[in-house]
Amino acid sequence: MKRSLLLSLLMLTCVSVSAELQKMSGDGEILKSDSSEWRCVLDKKSSLMWEVKNEDEGLQYALNTYTWFDGQSGRDSGTYTKNCYWGKNCNTKSYIEDINKSELCSFNDWRLPTRNELNSIVNYYGDSDILINLDFFPNTQMDTYWTSTSLKDSPSLAYEIPFFFGGSIARDKTIDTFVRLVRSAD
């Protein structure tokens, strides 16, 4: 009896988490949850809209990696800036500028998420080793993703969220890793 009650509660928790997420078209329109093509995800609970990565080479290619750069700290070009398909400056600033120029899902105010924002989409209750709801965020890598949050005492470091164990870690901004952009839906 306890086992079935626990299973029911767990399933309700997973369903309620998914119920807060909505797929969006490239034009910013809300789609049905069973849609097979979407470009963004709206998290109604947090009022955040998230970028969805592609499996095709190009600007939003899931395997592109970037050094952390905001125009003042980090590195705009260096040893690890050759891992993106779309351009020569494989850094977060250039990527954000290009996504905003493309008006992903009809918006041009995309940015790196804060540490807390990116942690809000970590899903510890899914069926995958990748800690995210893959029904909404396909092509997510079992690796770390940059946040906008630098370490106060070490400005050459920024936090990343590892989607293979959760939490956060700090890494030198000159090292490349993955990016998932966000914007406020308010």
C-alpha positions, -999 to 999 in steps of 0.1 A, spaced: 0 0 0 28 24 9 46 16 -22 16 24 -45 9 56 -26 46 67 -30 45 58 -67 12 78 -72 27 108 -54 59 106 -75 39 104 -107 18 134 -97 49 154 -90 64 146 -124 31 154 -141 28 187 -123 63 197 -132 56 190 -169 23 208 -168 41 240 -161 61 237 -193 47 247 -227 63 243 -262 65 274 -283 69 278 -321 96 299 -337 70 327 -339 64 326 -302 30 308 -304 20 283 -277 19 248 -292 2 215 -281 24 194 -257 26 166 -283 40 189 -310 70 174 -327 87 207 -336 92 237 -313 119 263 -307 114 275 -271 99 263 -239 78 285 -216 80 277 -179 47 291 -165 58 286 -129 89 307 -132 77 330 -160 109 322 -179 112 312 -216 140 289 -225 159 282 -257 157 247 -272 188 233 -289 188 217 -324 204 185 -336 214 202 -369 246 221 -373 241 259 -371 235 287 -347 216 266 -321 235 233 -326 234 212 -294 271 204 -296 283 241 -299 304 252 -269 315 287 -258 339 305 -236 323 329 -211 326 365 -222 304 396 -214 325 423 -230 344 430 -197 354 397 -182 361 363 -196 377 357 -230 363 366 -264 388 346 -284 413 320 -273 424 283 -273 389 269 -267 368 291 -290 367 269 -320 339 246 -310 309 263 -325 297 257 -360 282 292 -366 310 317 -363 345 326 -354 339 342 -320 326 312 -300 318 331 -268 287 338 -249 285 375 -258 286 367 -296 261 339 -292 236 361 -273 240 388 -299 234 364 -328 203 348 -311 189 382 -305 195 393 -341 176 361 -352 147 370 -329 143 335 -316 106 329 -309 100 365 -319 121 380 -290 154 398 -289 161 400 -252 178 366 -247 205 363 -221 225 338 -200 205 325 -171 214 332 -135 226 303 -114 192 300 -97 173 302 -130 192 274 -147 190 253 -116 152 257 -118 150 234 -149 172 206 -134 149 176 -130 160 150 -105 129 128 -110 131 119 -147 140 86 -163 172 99 -179 207 102 -167 205 138 -180 188 158 -153 163 177 -175 129 170 -190 140 157 -224 104 158 -236 108 196 -237 145 200 -238 158 174 -263 195 174 -274 206 185 -239 242 173 -233 252 154 -202 276 182 -194 277 217 -179 260 248 -190 272 284 -183 253 308 -160 256 346 -159 268 344 -123 304 351 -117 322 344 -84 324 376 -63 359 368 -50 372 354 -83 358 373 -113 377 351 -137 353 322 -127 316 317 -134 291 291 -123 280 263 -145 251 239 -139 260 202 -145 230 184 -160 245 151 -149 244 156 -111 228 190 -105 240 217 -81 266 241 -95 304 243 -100 328 271 -108 350 271 -139 375 294 -155 357 316 -181 384 307 -207 372 271 -208 344 263 -232 311 247 -223 275 246 -234 249 274 -233 211 275 -229 197 311 -231 167 324 -213 144 355 -212 118 367 -189 83 360 -201 67 388 -181 
